[in-house]
């Protein structure tokens, strides 16, 4: 049985006080959210401890936006699995296109981060997707297949989520047609050993397109950027029809 996962990725937004204010407005909107929908907030490292304390025993799970492959060491600016699990983090985004584009993340380091996350009890959300050039040149499918083949070496597919994020649709206002996203996600599923891995769509997900996205049979949830920063907006997405 495939799980429904709705995750918000705050990226580098919100101070601690802003995060707490968001949480107060957001949780009040979840009283009728179906229990089978797993709701996750992936927030900046500075807000993790605060939200963990205020979300304890609640409806929302906590996620980090990255995790290092070592338990400790001279890795300035990084954070390890034990540091995250100690404060109640359950999920970690790994391989987001912004990490790949701006910070030199490779499929090899993504693989190491995935395995480390699982080793320390975190469920990684692996991000894969093509650039506009790759899509226009007909390379989207082969590129994603290569990412999966490299990223998932030695990874336990029983403890994993995947997000398909067409890079050209992230933060641009352009959304992949829901039927095409469904096709690509079906392709991703065909490459997996475990067909029950939840596969999410990410890329300019908004309240006005969530119902259409979630009506697609292969799509198990969404990874939401900008629309997850406002309580009513993200609540509408979580409570899709």
C-alpha positions as CSV (number, residue, x, y, z in Angstrom):
1,X,0.0,0.0,0.0
2,X,1.6,3.3,-1.1
3,X,1.7,6.1,1.4
4,X,0.5,9.6,0.7
5,X,3.2,12.2,1.6
6,X,2.8,15.9,1.5
7,X,6.0,17.7,2.3
8,X,6.8,21.4,2.6
9,X,10.4,22.6,1.8
10,X,10.9,26.0,3.4
11,X,14.4,26.3,1.9
12,X,16.2,29.4,3.4
13,X,13.1,31.1,4.8
14,X,11.7,31.8,8.2
15,X,13.3,32.8,11.5
16,X,12.4,30.8,14.6
17,X,9.7,33.3,15.6
18,X,8.2,33.1,12.1
19,X,8.3,29.3,12.1
20,X,6.4,29.2,15.4
21,X,3.9,31.7,14.1
22,X,3.4,29.5,11.0
23,X,2.9,26.4,13.1
24,X,0.2,27.9,15.2
25,X,-1.8,28.9,12.2
26,X,-1.2,25.7,10.2
27,X,-2.0,23.0,12.8
28,X,-5.4,24.5,13.4
29,X,-6.2,23.7,9.7
30,X,-5.5,20.0,10.1
31,X,-8.4,18.9,12.3
32,X,-10.1,17.1,9.4
33,X,-7.1,16.0,7.4
34,X,-7.3,12.3,6.6
35,X,-5.0,10.3,8.9
36,X,-3.4,8.4,6.0
37,X,-1.8,11.6,4.7
38,X,1.7,12.1,6.1
39,X,2.4,15.8,6.5
40,X,6.1,16.9,6.8
41,X,7.7,20.3,7.2
42,X,11.4,20.4,6.0
43,X,12.7,23.6,7.7
44,X,16.0,25.4,8.1
45,X,18.4,23.8,10.7
46,X,17.8,26.8,13.0
47,X,14.1,26.0,13.4
48,X,14.4,22.2,13.8
49,X,14.7,22.1,17.6
50,X,12.0,24.7,18.3
51,X,9.5,23.0,16.0
52,X,10.3,19.6,17.3
53,X,9.4,20.7,20.8
54,X,6.2,22.3,19.6
55,X,5.2,19.5,17.2
56,X,5.8,16.7,19.7
57,X,2.9,14.2,19.5
58,X,1.2,16.2,16.9
59,X,0.0,15.7,13.4
60,X,3.0,17.0,11.5
61,X,6.4,15.3,11.1
62,X,9.7,17.1,10.9
63,X,12.2,17.0,8.1
64,X,15.7,18.4,7.4
65,X,16.8,19.8,4.1
66,X,20.1,17.9,3.9
67,X,22.2,15.4,5.9
68,X,25.9,14.6,5.7
69,X,27.4,11.1,5.1
70,X,29.6,11.1,8.2
71,X,28.5,11.0,11.8
72,X,31.0,13.8,12.7
73,X,34.1,15.5,11.4
74,X,35.7,18.6,9.9
75,X,32.8,19.4,7.5
76,X,32.1,23.1,8.2
77,X,28.4,24.0,7.6
78,X,27.2,20.4,7.4
79,X,24.9,18.4,9.8
80,X,24.9,14.7,10.6
81,X,22.3,12.1,11.0
82,X,22.7,11.7,14.8
83,X,22.4,15.5,15.2
84,X,19.0,15.3,13.4
85,X,17.6,12.2,15.0
86,X,18.5,13.5,18.5
87,X,16.0,16.3,18.1
88,X,13.2,14.2,16.6
89,X,13.7,14.7,12.8
90,X,12.2,11.9,10.8
91,X,12.9,12.8,7.2
92,X,15.7,14.5,5.2
93,X,15.7,15.9,1.7
94,X,18.6,14.6,-0.3
95,X,19.9,15.7,-3.7
96,X,17.6,18.6,-4.2
97,X,18.3,20.3,-7.6
98,X,19.4,23.5,-5.8
99,X,22.0,21.5,-3.8
100,X,23.2,19.9,-7.1
101,X,23.2,23.2,-9.0
102,X,24.7,25.7,-6.4
103,X,26.7,23.5,-4.0
104,X,28.3,20.9,-6.2
105,X,26.2,17.9,-5.1
106,X,26.9,14.9,-7.3
107,X,25.1,11.6,-7.7
108,X,28.0,9.9,-5.8
109,X,27.6,12.3,-2.8
110,X,23.8,12.0,-3.0
111,X,24.2,8.2,-2.7
112,X,26.4,8.6,0.4
113,X,23.9,10.9,2.0
114,X,21.0,8.6,1.3
115,X,22.8,5.6,2.9
116,X,23.9,7.7,5.9
117,X,20.4,9.0,6.4
118,X,19.0,5.4,6.5
119,X,21.8,4.2,8.7
120,X,20.7,6.7,11.4
121,X,17.0,6.1,11.1
122,X,16.0,8.9,8.8
123,X,13.8,8.4,5.8
124,X,15.4,10.3,2.9
125,X,13.4,12.0,0.2
126,X,15.5,11.6,-2.9
127,X,15.1,14.4,-5.5
128,X,15.5,13.6,-9.2
129,X,14.6,15.6,-12.3
130,X,15.8,17.0,-15.6
131,X,16.8,20.5,-16.8
132,X,15.0,22.4,-19.5
133,X,17.7,21.6,-22.0
134,X,17.6,17.9,-21.2
135,X,13.8,17.9,-21.6
136,X,13.9,19.8,-24.9
137,X,16.6,17.4,-26.3
138,X,14.6,14.3,-25.3
139,X,17.0,13.3,-22.6
140,X,14.7,13.6,-19.6
141,X,13.9,9.9,-19.2
142,X,17.5,8.7,-19.7
143,X,18.9,11.3,-17.3
144,X,16.4,10.3,-14.6
145,X,17.2,6.7,-15.1
146,X,20.9,7.4,-14.7
147,X,20.2,9.4,-11.5
148,X,18.2,6.5,-10.0
149,X,20.7,3.9,-11.0
150,X,23.6,5.8,-9.4
151,X,21.8,7.4,-6.4
152,X,20.1,4.2,-5.2
153,X,23.2,1.9,-5.0
154,X,23.0,0.1,-1.6
155,X,19.9,2.1,-0.6
156,X,17.0,0.3,1.2
157,X,13.9,1.0,-0.9
158,X,11.7,0.1,2.1
159,X,12.7,3.3,3.9
160,X,12.7,5.8,1.1
161,X,10.6,8.5,-0.7
162,X,11.4,10.0,-4.1
163,X,10.4,13.4,-5.4
164,X,10.3,14.0,-9.2
165,X,11.2,17.7,-9.6
166,X,11.6,18.9,-13.2
167,X,14.2,21.6,-12.6
168,X,12.7,24.0,-15.1
169,X,9.5,24.1,-13.0
170,X,11.0,24.8,-9.6
171,X,10.2,28.3,-8.4
172,X,9.5,29.5,-12.0
173,X,5.7,29.4,-11.9
174,X,5.8,26.8,-14.7
175,X,4.2,23.5,-13.8
176,X,4.8,20.2,-15.6
177,X,1.4,19.0,-17.0
178,X,0.0,16.6,-14.4
179,X,-0.5,13.9,-17.0
180,X,3.2,14.2,-18.0
181,X,4.3,14.2,-14.4
182,X,2.2,11.1,-13.9
183,X,4.0,9.5,-16.9
184,X,7.5,10.3,-15.6
185,X,6.6,9.1,-12.1
186,X,5.3,5.8,-13.6
187,X,8.7,5.5,-15.3
188,X,10.5,6.1,-12.0
189,X,8.4,3.4,-10.3
190,X,9.3,1.0,-13.1
191,X,13.0,1.4,-12.2
192,X,12.5,0.5,-8.5
193,X,12.7,-2.8,-6.7
194,X,9.9,-1.7,-4.4
195,X,6.8,-0.5,-6.2
196,X,5.4,0.9,-2.9
197,X,8.0,3.7,-2.6
198,X,6.0,6.9,-2.3
199,X,6.9,9.1,-5.3
200,X,6.0,12.8,-5.0
201,X,5.8,15.6,-7.6
202,X,7.6,18.9,-7.0
203,X,7.7,22.0,-9.1
204,X,5.5,25.1,-8.6
205,X,2.8,23.1,-6.7
206,X,0.0,25.5,-5.7
207,X,-3.5,25.4,-4.1
208,X,-5.0,25.9,-7.5
209,X,-3.3,22.9,-9.2
210,X,-3.0,20.4,-6.2
211,X,-6.4,18.7,-6.9
212,X,-5.4,17.9,-10.5
213,X,-1.9,16.7,-9.5
214,X,-3.2,14.4,-6.8
215,X,-5.9,12.9,-9.2
216,X,-3.1,11.2,-11.2
217,X,-2.8,7.5,-10.3
218,X,1.0,7.3,-10.1
219,X,1.5,10.4,-7.9
220,X,1.6,9.7,-4.2
221,X,2.1,13.3,-2.9
222,X,3.9,16.5,-3.4
223,X,7.1,18.4,-2.4
224,X,6.1,22.0,-2.0
225,X,8.3,25.0,-2.1
226,X,7.0,28.6,-1.9
227,X,3.3,27.6,-1.4
228,X,4.4,25.9,1.9
229,X,5.4,29.2,3.5
230,X,1.9,30.4,4.2
231,X,-0.3,28.4,6.6
232,X,-3.6,28.7,4.6
233,X,-1.9,27.9,1.3
234,X,-0.1,24.8,2.6
235,X,-3.2,23.7,4.5
236,X,-5.2,23.8,1.2
237,X,-2.6,21.6,-0.4
238,X,-2.5,19.1,2.5
239,X,-6.3,19.0,2.4
240,X,-6.6,18.5,-1.3
241,X,-9.9,17.2,-2.6
